Structure formats: structure tokens, C-alpha cells
Amino acid sequence: MRIEDVERLLSGRFYLKVPKHVFLAKEPVIGEVDGIVRVFGAAKRFGDAIFLAPGATEKTVYEEVLHTMGLREPGAKLLSAILAAVPPILPFKRKVKYVKCTGGCGFHHEGLPVEHYILVEGD
């Protein structure tokens, strides 16, 4: 998944909230916490962020955005599958644009294999 893909997907779905931060992992970012293997993301830290691991699909983007909108796992899984399967039918679009953060963005990611993008255009 590239940032251009995320921008395209969110531009076509004007009714979805656009997260202010997008993190794209270059390689799996996982680890063990209290005996449970977890993907380390940024959603808890920022609240208005999505974290996409390698191999993320359109469904993954929609599911993560739905989580930022407050939808829990069962509802987000179902609705994201529908959004990924059905192309946008309404002609309304918005421009969504992210720029790569090069430092001082409020998230320390040196040494982590992630790219951090910040929303510059969209709502």
C-alpha cells in the first residue's frame, strides 16, 4: 500500500473521516507484550491516525478509518468489506493529500521501519 492509494481511497468516500496521520510500515512491526503478540500502531497515541502494515488492502484502509470513527471490530470488519467490494456510486469527491513527515511531527519513529504522513488537504 502506498500513500497515493490511501489518498485515492479516501478521496472517493466523502462520508468517511480522513485521519490526520497515516503510518505505513515498511516491514512487519510486531512484538510481544505481556505474552501476547501485537502489531505496534499509533492509533492509541494519536487517536486520529491509521497504521498500515505491509500487505494492507483497500479493506484494511477502510477498516482502520472506521475504527477512528468509533466503530468496533465486528461492525468495522463488515462495513469495510462492503466498501472494498462496492465502488463509490455517488459522484461527490474530495481532494485528500498527505505529505511525508521528516521530523518534529509529534511521533518518535527513528529506528522504526515506518513512514509517517500528515494530512494537508481534506477534512
N, C-alpha and C positions, 0 to 999 in steps of 0.2 A: 504494500500500500504506500502510495506517495502522497504528499500533501496536496498535490493537484487533484488527486482522486477524491480526497476528503472535501476539498473546496467544491468540486463538481457535484458531489452527492448532496451537500448541504445547500448549495445554490438552488437545486431543483425541488427542494422540500421547504417552502417558505414558512410552513407552520411548525417546523422543528426549531428548538432553541439552538443557537450557534454557540458552542463553548468558546471561551476566551483563550484557552490554552489547549494545544494538541501536542502530545508526546508520541513520537514514532521511535520505537525500539529498532535498533539495527540488528540485534540478536536477542534471543530469549533473556529476559531479566526476571529470573526466578530465584527463590531461596527458601530456606526452611525457617519458619518462625513458630516456636512452641511445638515443634514436631509436625507441623503442617506445612506442606509446600505451597507457596503463594507466589502470584505474579506481583511484583512491586510496581504499583502505579502511583499516580499523582492525584487521583480524584478526591481522596480524603484530605489531602493537603490544600488544594485549591478550591474544591467543590465545583468549580466551573471549568473542568478540564476532562479530556478523554485521553486515555493511554492505549495505544495500539501496538500490539506485539507483531513480530514478523508473521506473515501469513494471514493478517487480518483481511476480512472480506467486506463487501458492502453491508452485509447483515451485521457484522461486528461494529462498524461505524454507527449504524442506526441504533443498535442495542446500547452502546456506550452513551450516545447522546440521550436516549430515552432514560437512562439511569440518572443523568444530570438533571433531567426534568422531574425526577422523583418517582419514576416507575420502578417497581421491584422486579426481581428476576423473572417470574413466570410471565408477567404482562409484557415486559421488555423483550423477552425471547419471542413471544408470539407476534407482537406488533412489528418487530424488526424483520422477521421472516416475511411478513406480508409486504412491508415496504421494499425489501430487496427483490421480491418476486414481481411486484407490480410497478411498471414505470409511472412516473408522475403524469397525471392526466390533465391537471389544471395548467393553464398557460402562464401562471404567475411565477416569476423567478426573482431572485435577489442575487446580488453580487457578494460572494464570500471570498475574502482574501486573507491569507496568513503570511507572516514574514518570520524568518528564522531568527531566533534569539541568539545573540552572540555573547551574552553575559549580562549580569545585573538584572535578570528578569524575575528575581524572587524565588528561584529554584536552583539549588546547587546540584548540578548534574555532571561536574567534571569527573571523568573516570567511568561514568555510566555510559553504556552504549545507546544513548537516546538522543534524538534531535527534538528540540523544544521550539514550537511555533506559537506566535501570538497573533490574535485576531486584529486586523487593521481596518477591515471593511466588512460590514454585515451587521446584523443585530443580534 
